[in-house]
Amino acid sequence: MATFTSQIFEILTLNGDDVGSSVIQTINNINYVDNRILSVPTGSLTTIFNMDALPGAGTFVTSSVKYVRITNNSVIAPVKIIISSSTEAMSYLIATGSSYMMSTSKMTGSESGFNFSDIKSVKLQPSGSSASVEYYIATT
């Protein structure tokens, strides 16, 4: 087991004042890390990983997921990330050079009949051209 540390730094001087910030997160008992860089083809909806109660090919155990970072390495194409539970889905746009992070496998809340539960899959869809994407997943 290992201790995982994530550091986020925002560096900005505005009107001569340092208004940067930093956040450090420490997660104990990490047993596994999966880090992958892949090309997501244009016009595709590509599943990059799944979560479930049991492990499998491309599948992480829901209760063990402690940290996920998905980075769009593309300099041309934004990437839509689609996060699905067993009943609902949400999507976000990851701008070029930007990251999306998760610290749990839970989708929570409800609104107008939507009822979220554990995340089941994470898919990507590039806009315009193919995109290079990296994911980093730490589990206990």
Secondary structure in CASP SS format (residue, H / E / C, confidence):
PFRMAT SS
TARGET T0000
AUTHOR 0000-0000-0000
METHOD secondary structure of the structure
MODEL  1
M C 1.00
A E 1.00
T E 1.00
F E 1.00
T E 1.00
S E 1.00
Q E 1.00
I E 1.00
F E 1.00
E E 1.00
I C 1.00
L C 1.00
T E 1.00
L E 1.00
N C 1.00
G C 1.00
D E 1.00
D E 1.00
V C 1.00
G C 1.00
S E 1.00
S E 1.00
V E 1.00
I E 1.00
Q E 1.00
T E 1.00
I E 1.00
N E 1.00
N E 1.00
I E 1.00
N C 1.00
Y E 1.00
V E 1.00
D E 1.00
N E 1.00
R E 1.00
I E 1.00
L E 1.00
S E 1.00
V E 1.00
P C 1.00
T C 1.00
G C 1.00
S C 1.00
L C 1.00
T E 1.00
T E 1.00
I E 1.00
F E 1.00
N E 1.00
M E 1.00
D E 1.00
A C 1.00
L C 1.00
P C 1.00
G E 1.00
A C 1.00
G C 1.00
T E 1.00
F E 1.00
V E 1.00
T H 1.00
S H 1.00
S H 1.00
V E 1.00
K E 1.00
Y E 1.00
V E 1.00
R E 1.00
I E 1.00
T E 1.00
N E 1.00
N C 1.00
S C 1.00
V C 1.00
I C 1.00
A C 1.00
P C 1.00
V E 1.00
K E 1.00
I E 1.00
I E 1.00
I E 1.00
S E 1.00
S C 1.00
S C 1.00
T C 1.00
E C 1.00
A E 1.00
M E 1.00
S E 1.00
Y E 1.00
L E 1.00
I E 1.00
A C 1.00
T C 1.00
G C 1.00
S C 1.00
S E 1.00
Y E 1.00
M E 1.00
M E 1.00
S C 1.00
T C 1.00
S C 1.00
K E 1.00
M C 1.00
T C 1.00
G C 1.00
S E 1.00
E E 1.00
S C 1.00
G C 1.00
F E 1.00
N E 1.00
F C 1.00
S C 1.00
D E 1.00
I C 1.00
K C 1.00
S E 1.00
V E 1.00
K E 1.00
L E 1.00
Q E 1.00
P E 1.00
S C 1.00
G C 1.00
S C 1.00
S C 1.00
A E 1.00
S E 1.00
V E 1.00
E E 1.00
Y E 1.00
Y E 1.00
I E 1.00
A E 1.00
T E 1.00
T C 1.00
END
